[in-house]
Amino acid sequence: MYKKICVIILFLLCLQNCGYSPMITKIENKNFNITNLDLEGDQKINNFIKRELNKYVGNNEANKNFEINIITNYKKVSLVKDAKGNTTDFKLEANLILSFIEKKENQEKIVNLIENFTIKKNDNNYDQNDYERAIINNMAQALVNKIIFHLTKN
């Protein structure tokens, strides 16, 4: 019995220290400056992106300076309908086109980023709207993480 407990504890300790860490957290050098940030498209997503990227505006000690143009598009598409023709499942899709120019290289790079999420329709419209708003914020946060990843990997 004692051996089994020791083996289980040893196994759990080995799993805990497996060394996994998300790829985005491995980026240590987030030392960049956004000199110009232009946003077009969906207002909700753009407001969230602007709020998150404003942390990198005006960093005069940065190694890299970027001019960024972002175009966002948000769609809510009906996926599944019941026998009466009422929608039961929705697909929320956020598309983002990121074009950026680093001042030193003076070469424009364009990246297309997409976030999707499928949800079931809720009978309560208020709860449905709150849930969709939370999903949109999560998708926008994922897009911001991808933007930062693309800016720092160059």
C-alpha positions as CSV (number, residue, x, y, z in Angstrom):
1,M,0.0,0.0,0.0
2,Y,2.8,2.4,0.9
3,K,4.6,1.6,-2.4
4,K,1.4,2.5,-4.4
5,I,1.1,5.9,-2.6
6,C,4.7,6.7,-3.2
7,V,4.4,5.8,-6.9
8,I,1.3,7.9,-7.3
9,I,2.9,10.9,-5.6
10,L,6.1,10.5,-7.7
11,F,4.0,10.3,-10.9
12,L,2.1,13.4,-10.0
13,L,5.3,15.3,-9.3
14,C,6.7,14.3,-12.7
15,L,3.5,15.5,-14.5
16,Q,3.5,18.8,-12.6
17,N,7.1,19.6,-13.8
18,C,6.8,18.6,-17.4
19,G,7.9,22.0,-18.6
20,Y,4.8,23.0,-20.6
21,S,4.3,26.7,-21.2
22,P,2.2,28.4,-23.8
23,M,4.0,29.7,-26.9
24,I,3.0,33.3,-26.4
25,T,4.5,33.5,-22.9
26,K,7.9,32.6,-24.3
27,I,8.1,35.9,-26.0
28,E,10.2,38.0,-23.6
29,N,11.0,40.9,-25.9
30,K,7.8,42.9,-26.1
31,N,9.9,46.1,-26.5
32,F,8.3,47.8,-29.5
33,N,6.6,51.1,-30.2
34,I,3.5,51.7,-32.2
35,T,3.9,55.1,-33.9
36,N,0.6,55.0,-35.9
37,L,-2.4,52.8,-35.2
38,D,-5.3,52.9,-37.7
39,L,-8.4,50.8,-37.0
40,E,-11.3,50.2,-39.4
41,G,-14.3,47.9,-39.2
42,D,-16.3,46.5,-36.2
43,Q,-16.4,49.1,-33.4
44,K,-16.6,46.6,-30.5
45,I,-13.6,44.6,-31.5
46,N,-11.6,47.8,-32.5
47,N,-12.2,49.4,-29.1
48,F,-10.9,46.4,-27.3
49,I,-7.9,46.1,-29.6
50,K,-7.1,49.8,-29.3
51,R,-7.3,49.7,-25.5
52,E,-4.9,46.8,-25.4
53,L,-2.4,48.1,-28.0
54,N,-2.3,51.6,-26.4
55,K,0.2,50.1,-23.9
56,Y,2.7,50.1,-26.7
57,V,2.1,53.6,-28.0
58,G,4.7,56.2,-27.1
59,N,7.5,53.8,-26.0
60,N,10.4,55.9,-27.1
61,E,13.0,53.5,-25.7
62,A,11.8,50.7,-28.0
63,N,14.0,48.8,-30.4
64,K,11.3,48.5,-33.1
65,N,8.8,51.1,-34.3
66,F,5.7,50.0,-36.2
67,E,2.9,51.7,-38.2
68,I,-0.1,49.5,-38.0
69,N,-3.3,49.3,-40.0
70,I,-6.1,46.9,-38.8
71,I,-9.3,46.1,-40.6
72,T,-11.8,44.0,-38.6
73,N,-15.0,42.2,-39.6
74,Y,-17.4,40.5,-37.3
75,K,-20.2,38.1,-38.5
76,K,-22.9,36.1,-36.7
77,V,-23.9,33.3,-39.0
78,S,-26.8,30.9,-38.5
79,L,-25.5,27.3,-38.5
80,V,-28.3,25.0,-37.6
81,K,-32.1,25.5,-37.8
82,D,-34.8,23.4,-36.3
83,A,-37.9,22.0,-38.1
84,K,-39.7,25.3,-37.8
85,G,-36.9,27.2,-39.3
86,N,-35.7,28.9,-36.1
87,T,-31.9,29.1,-35.6
88,T,-30.6,26.9,-32.8
89,D,-26.8,27.3,-33.4
90,F,-24.8,30.4,-34.3
91,K,-21.2,30.8,-35.5
92,L,-19.4,33.9,-34.4
93,E,-16.5,34.8,-36.6
94,A,-14.0,37.7,-36.3
95,N,-11.7,38.3,-39.2
96,L,-8.7,40.7,-38.8
97,I,-6.4,41.9,-41.5
98,L,-3.2,43.2,-40.0
99,S,-0.8,45.2,-42.1
100,F,2.3,46.6,-40.4
101,I,5.5,48.4,-41.5
102,E,8.6,48.4,-39.3
103,K,10.4,51.7,-39.7
104,K,13.9,50.2,-40.1
105,E,12.9,47.7,-42.8
106,N,10.3,49.9,-44.5
107,Q,8.6,46.7,-45.9
108,E,4.9,46.1,-45.4
109,K,3.7,42.8,-44.1
110,I,0.1,41.6,-44.2
111,V,-1.3,38.9,-41.9
112,N,-4.9,37.6,-41.9
113,L,-6.2,36.4,-38.5
114,I,-9.4,34.5,-37.9
115,E,-11.2,33.6,-34.7
116,N,-14.4,31.4,-34.7
117,F,-16.8,30.3,-32.0
118,T,-20.0,28.3,-32.2
119,I,-22.8,28.9,-29.6
120,K,-26.3,27.6,-29.0
121,K,-29.2,30.0,-29.0
122,N,-30.5,30.9,-25.6
123,D,-34.2,31.6,-25.0
124,N,-33.4,34.6,-22.9
125,N,-32.2,37.4,-25.2
126,Y,-30.6,39.4,-22.4
127,D,-28.4,36.4,-21.4
128,Q,-27.7,35.7,-25.1
129,N,-26.4,39.2,-25.6
130,D,-24.2,39.1,-22.5
131,Y,-22.8,35.7,-23.6
132,E,-22.1,37.0,-27.1
133,R,-20.4,40.1,-25.7
134,A,-18.2,37.9,-23.5
135,I,-17.3,35.7,-26.5
136,I,-16.5,38.8,-28.6
137,N,-14.1,40.1,-25.8
138,N,-12.4,36.7,-25.6
139,M,-12.0,36.6,-29.4
140,A,-10.6,40.1,-29.4
141,Q,-8.1,39.2,-26.7
142,A,-7.0,36.2,-28.7
143,L,-6.6,38.5,-31.7
144,V,-4.5,41.0,-29.7
145,N,-2.3,38.1,-28.5
146,K,-1.7,37.1,-32.1
147,I,-1.0,40.7,-33.2
148,I,1.6,41.0,-30.5
149,F,3.1,37.6,-31.4
150,H,3.4,38.7,-35.1
151,L,5.0,42.0,-34.1
152,T,7.5,40.5,-31.8
153,K,8.6,37.6,-33.9
154,N,10.0,39.8,-36.6
